[in-house]
Amino acid sequence: MTLPQGRVLRGATEAEPIAVPPPARLPYGRRVERAVVDAEARAREIVAGAEARAQEILADARREIADLKLRVESEARAEAAATIAARAVQLRRQEAAADERSLDRSVELARVLSERLLGQALALDPELVTGLARQALSEARGARRVRIFAHPEDAAILRRDASTLGLAESAVSITEDANRARGQLRLETDIGVLDAELAPQLDRLAKRLRETLRR
């Protein structure tokens, strides 16, 4: 194999040499003092410690907020329970007062009915008044004179039965008193005054009725 021969080209002027820049020099390493390195490391430790402390403070704050929320909720529930209990007590008192008023009305009605029945009983059995007068006179033993105040209807019965009262008719005087109820006697004697009534028996019955209804 034969290579072709080269040709020489002639130019009008001589070619100028191309300037080649010198190779760039690498920078020399900078010397850092050990104190600076230690300071930077210490600074990083301080920053890391501060961040860790900040996280702890934040966690503590969150726990305190959670505890505070629980306390507030607990106190709110306790306050609500106390309010409900107070309302329940107030309602119970109102109910008790209403029950007491209803009981009073019932007992009073029973007493009124008893008085009416007593009036009817006295009308049907006049001996009740006479027996009441005898009992009162037995408690006033030693009296020489007795004045009996009674309802007009009872006074009429006592005049009729004066001989059975246990005292001489001359020693007993009977006076009508329209202000007195049936079965209500007042005895004035030379040794004192004595009231004899069937009504207290009704009061005792009313009291017993009240105690029974409260059970």
C-alpha positions as CSV (number, residue, x, y, z in Angstrom):
1,M,0.0,0.0,0.0
2,T,1.5,3.4,-1.1
3,L,0.6,6.7,0.8
4,P,0.1,9.8,-1.3
5,Q,2.8,12.4,-1.1
6,G,2.0,15.6,0.7
7,R,1.8,19.0,-0.8
8,V,3.4,22.2,0.5
9,L,1.1,25.2,0.5
10,R,2.6,28.5,0.4
11,G,0.8,31.4,2.1
12,A,1.1,35.1,1.5
13,T,2.5,35.6,5.0
14,E,4.1,33.5,7.6
15,A,1.6,32.0,10.1
16,E,1.8,33.4,13.7
17,P,2.2,31.1,16.6
18,I,-0.9,30.5,18.7
19,A,-0.5,31.5,22.4
20,V,-1.3,28.7,24.7
21,P,-2.4,29.9,28.3
22,P,-0.4,28.4,31.1
23,P,-2.3,25.8,33.2
24,A,-4.4,27.1,36.0
25,R,-2.9,26.7,39.4
26,L,-5.0,25.0,42.1
27,P,-5.6,27.1,45.3
28,Y,-3.5,26.3,48.3
29,G,-5.5,24.8,51.3
30,R,-6.6,27.2,54.1
31,R,-5.4,26.4,57.5
32,V,-8.2,26.5,60.2
33,E,-7.3,27.0,63.8
34,R,-8.3,24.2,66.2
35,A,-10.1,26.7,68.4
36,V,-12.4,27.6,65.6
37,V,-13.2,24.0,64.9
38,D,-13.9,23.4,68.6
39,A,-16.1,26.5,68.8
40,E,-18.2,25.3,65.8
41,A,-18.6,21.9,67.4
42,R,-19.6,23.5,70.6
43,A,-22.1,25.7,68.8
44,R,-23.6,22.7,67.1
45,E,-23.9,20.9,70.5
46,I,-25.6,24.0,72.0
47,V,-28.1,24.2,69.2
48,A,-28.8,20.5,69.4
49,G,-29.3,20.8,73.2
50,A,-31.5,23.8,72.8
51,E,-33.7,22.0,70.2
52,A,-34.0,19.0,72.5
53,R,-34.9,21.2,75.5
54,A,-37.4,23.0,73.3
55,Q,-39.0,19.7,72.4
56,E,-39.1,18.7,76.1
57,I,-40.8,22.0,77.0
58,L,-43.3,21.6,74.2
59,A,-44.1,18.0,75.3
60,D,-44.5,19.2,78.9
61,A,-46.8,22.0,77.7
62,R,-48.9,19.6,75.8
63,R,-49.2,17.3,78.9
64,E,-50.1,20.3,81.1
65,I,-52.8,21.3,78.5
66,A,-54.1,17.8,78.5
67,D,-54.2,17.7,82.3
68,L,-55.9,21.1,82.4
69,K,-58.5,20.0,79.9
70,L,-59.2,16.9,82.0
71,R,-59.5,19.0,85.2
72,V,-61.8,21.4,83.5
73,E,-64.0,18.6,82.2
74,S,-64.0,16.9,85.6
75,E,-64.9,20.2,87.4
76,A,-67.6,20.9,84.8
77,R,-69.1,17.4,85.3
78,A,-68.9,17.9,89.1
79,E,-70.6,21.3,88.8
80,A,-73.2,19.9,86.5
81,A,-73.8,17.0,89.0
82,A,-74.1,19.5,91.9
83,T,-76.5,21.6,89.9
84,I,-78.7,18.6,89.1
85,A,-78.5,17.4,92.7
86,A,-79.6,20.9,94.0
87,R,-82.5,20.9,91.5
88,A,-83.5,17.4,92.6
89,V,-83.4,18.5,96.3
90,Q,-85.4,21.6,95.5
91,L,-87.9,19.6,93.5
92,R,-88.2,17.0,96.4
93,R,-88.8,19.9,98.9
94,Q,-91.5,21.3,96.6
95,E,-93.1,17.9,96.3
96,A,-92.8,17.4,100.1
97,A,-94.4,20.8,100.7
98,A,-97.2,19.9,98.2
99,D,-97.7,16.6,100.0
100,E,-97.8,18.3,103.4
101,R,-100.4,20.8,102.1
102,S,-102.4,17.9,100.6
103,L,-102.1,16.0,103.9
104,D,-103.3,19.1,105.8
105,R,-106.3,19.4,103.6
106,S,-107.1,15.8,103.9
107,V,-106.8,15.8,107.7
108,E,-108.9,19.0,108.0
109,L,-111.5,17.6,105.7
110,A,-111.6,14.4,107.9
111,R,-112.0,16.6,111.0
112,V,-114.8,18.6,109.5
113,L,-116.6,15.4,108.6
114,S,-116.0,14.1,112.1
115,E,-117.5,17.3,113.6
116,R,-120.5,16.8,111.4
117,L,-120.8,13.2,112.4
118,L,-120.4,14.3,116.0
119,G,-123.2,16.7,115.7
120,Q,-125.4,14.0,114.2
121,A,-124.3,11.6,116.9
122,L,-125.2,14.1,119.6
123,A,-128.6,14.6,117.9
124,L,-129.2,10.9,117.8
125,D,-127.7,10.1,121.2
126,P,-128.1,13.0,123.7
127,E,-126.6,10.8,126.4
128,L,-123.2,11.7,125.0
129,V,-123.5,15.3,126.3
130,T,-124.8,14.0,129.7
131,G,-121.9,11.5,130.0
132,L,-119.4,14.3,129.2
133,A,-120.9,16.5,131.9
134,R,-120.8,13.6,134.5
135,Q,-117.1,13.0,133.7
136,A,-116.3,16.7,134.1
137,L,-118.1,16.9,137.4
138,S,-116.3,13.8,138.7
139,E,-113.1,15.7,138.1
140,A,-114.4,18.7,140.1
141,R,-115.1,16.8,143.3
142,G,-115.6,19.0,146.3
143,A,-117.3,21.8,144.4
144,R,-120.4,23.0,146.1
145,R,-121.8,25.0,143.2
146,V,-121.3,24.5,139.4
147,R,-122.4,26.6,136.5
148,I,-122.3,24.8,133.1
149,F,-122.1,26.8,129.8
150,A,-123.2,24.8,126.8
151,H,-124.7,25.0,123.3
152,P,-128.4,25.7,123.5
153,E,-129.3,22.2,122.3
154,D,-126.9,20.6,124.8
155,A,-128.1,22.9,127.5
156,A,-131.7,21.6,127.0
157,I,-130.4,18.1,127.3
158,L,-128.5,18.8,130.5
159,R,-131.5,20.5,132.1
160,R,-133.6,17.5,131.4
161,D,-130.9,15.2,132.9
162,A,-129.8,17.5,135.7
163,S,-130.9,15.0,138.3
164,T,-128.4,12.4,136.9
165,L,-125.3,14.6,137.0
166,G,-124.3,13.6,140.5
167,L,-125.0,16.9,142.3
168,A,-128.1,18.4,143.8
169,E,-130.1,20.2,141.2
170,S,-130.0,23.3,143.3
171,A,-126.2,23.2,143.1
172,V,-126.1,23.1,139.3
173,S,-127.1,25.9,137.0
174,I,-127.0,25.6,133.2
175,T,-126.4,28.6,130.9
176,E,-126.9,28.6,127.1
177,D,-123.9,29.8,125.1
178,A,-124.6,30.1,121.3
179,N,-120.9,30.6,120.7
180,R,-120.0,27.2,121.9
181,A,-120.1,24.2,119.6
182,R,-122.1,21.0,120.2
183,G,-120.3,18.8,122.7
184,Q,-118.3,21.7,124.2
185,L,-118.9,22.4,127.8
186,R,-117.4,24.9,130.3
187,L,-117.8,24.4,134.0
188,E,-117.3,27.2,136.5
189,T,-117.1,26.0,140.1
190,D,-116.3,27.5,143.4
191,I,-112.9,25.8,143.2
192,G,-111.9,26.4,139.6
193,V,-112.8,26.4,135.9
194,L,-112.9,23.2,133.8
195,D,-113.4,22.8,130.0
196,A,-114.9,19.6,128.8
197,E,-115.1,19.0,125.1
198,L,-115.5,16.2,122.7
199,A,-113.5,18.3,120.1
200,P,-110.0,17.4,121.6
201,Q,-110.9,13.8,120.9
202,L,-111.3,14.8,117.3
203,D,-107.9,16.6,117.4
204,R,-106.3,13.4,118.7
205,L,-108.0,11.4,116.0
206,A,-106.8,14.0,113.4
207,K,-103.2,13.7,114.7
208,R,-103.3,10.0,114.6
209,L,-104.7,10.1,111.1
210,R,-101.9,12.5,110.0
211,E,-99.2,10.1,111.5
212,T,-100.8,7.2,109.7
213,L,-100.9,8.9,106.3
214,R,-97.3,9.9,106.6
215,R,-96.1,6.4,106.8
